[in-house]
């Protein structure tokens, strides 16, 4: 028994990391923070305020891109360095790591909201859903039809775990809380300054490409866990993804896989608004999936699809350290 305890202590960082992940994931699902209390929501408001001062779409494209890059340095590097420095000095770093993982999973609470949206849409209350959905997405929701609302909700559902649960598991495992925090901050900037919006077409490019590079691998793994539930044909879609006419559309593969898994249509045009919530631009996107328009009940199907895929990742966090402990013990006793 003392020998087993010694082995356990040798691998304690692995087990502690798994416990931090499981605890933060469980708390994020059982007791999520309201949207307006989430730190990354405040960070988004700060990013929008900064963009309002330094983003000038009338200027040259190169100047907008440079302004976007410098804005990333200004709003990301100081905050990230301060938080990482505090993490290194903390007497109980596991607590701060737990808090960082929990806050990085804030958008996963959208799943609960989606369930309420589905119920409201089935009752015909589109106006309420439009208002409640607006803070969660960068597009204009004012004039969305019921089909448009269903699409928007499902697209948010199937893409959020890429930078939520999946990124938390991968980045925290590979680089700890510092890597996870930095990647999540970059993602929040990309969500705040979406390059699909003509207002941020060039200003948001640096954040977009940084986010794309960081989240490409998590997106592929997430799409695989979605496709596993739908059979070989949907798995084959990953090898033949729909090609977007615009280079700024990295979430399209997730929509493609989910649309085929649910047998519905996703994608299509987006509308963006200016500060007065007046529609200014309509951006075309390719449609993916079948020609079946999604209904409010399909939101629940999408919710079930993402829950099952998330369960695969949670089980991996449990099984891998357990297997490692068993193998280490067997190897030592042989």
C-alpha positions, 0 to 999 in steps of 0.5 A: 500500500505505501508503494501504491501511495508513492506511485499516486503521488508521483502522478498527482498532477495528472489526477489533480488536473482531472479533478479540476476539470471534472469539478469545473465542468460539473459546476458549470453545468449545474450552477452556471453564472448568468450571462451578464455576470460572466467575466468573458461577457465583461471582457467582450463589452470592453473589446466592443468599447475599444473597437468603437474607438479605434475601428474605422471602416472608412480607412485603408484595409491595411490600417484596419488590420493593423489596428485590429492587431494592435488592439489584440496586444492592448486588450489581451497581453496585459490582462493575460500576464497579470492573471498568469502572474497571480496564478504563479504566486497563489498559495493554492493555485488549484483554486485559481485553475478551477476558477479559470476553467469554470469561467472559460466554460461560461458559454456552455450555459447556452444549452439551458437557454436553448431549451427555454427558447425551444419551449417559447418558440413552440408557443409562438413567442418569437419576440421574446426569443429574439430579445433573449437570444441577442446577447448570445450572438453577434448577428442581428436578431430583430427580424429573424423568422422562426426558421432563422431563430431555429437555425441561429440557436442550433448553430450556436449549440453545435459550435459553442463546445469547440471553445468551451468543453473541448478546448478546456479539456485539450488546452488545460491538459496540454498547457494548463490554465495559462494556455486555456485562458489565453486561447479563450481570450483570443476566441472572445475577441474573435466573437466580439469582432466577427470578420463576417460582419463587414464592420469588422471585415479587416479589423477582426482578421488578426483575431480570426486567424489566431482563433482559427489556428488555435481551435482547428484541432478542437473543432475537428475532434468535436465534429468527429464526436458529433459525426460518430452519433450519425453513422458512416455517411456523416463521418464521410462528410468530414472528408468532403466538407462543404467549401465556403466561398468566403475564407472567413467561415471556419465554423461551417464544417461543424454546421455541416456535420450537425445538419446532416446528423439532424437531417435539417438545413443550416447556414444561409444569409446573416444580417448585421446591425449598427449601433442603433440596431438597424439592419445595415448589411446582409452577408451570404453564407452557403447552406449545408445539410438537407432542404428540411427547414429546422423546427423548434423541436429540432433544437431539442434534438440538437441539444441531445446531440451535443449532450451525448458528444459532451458526455464522450469528452467527460468520460474521457477525462474520467477514463484516461487517468483511471486507466493510467493509474491501473496500468501503473499499478499493474506494471509495478506489481509485476 
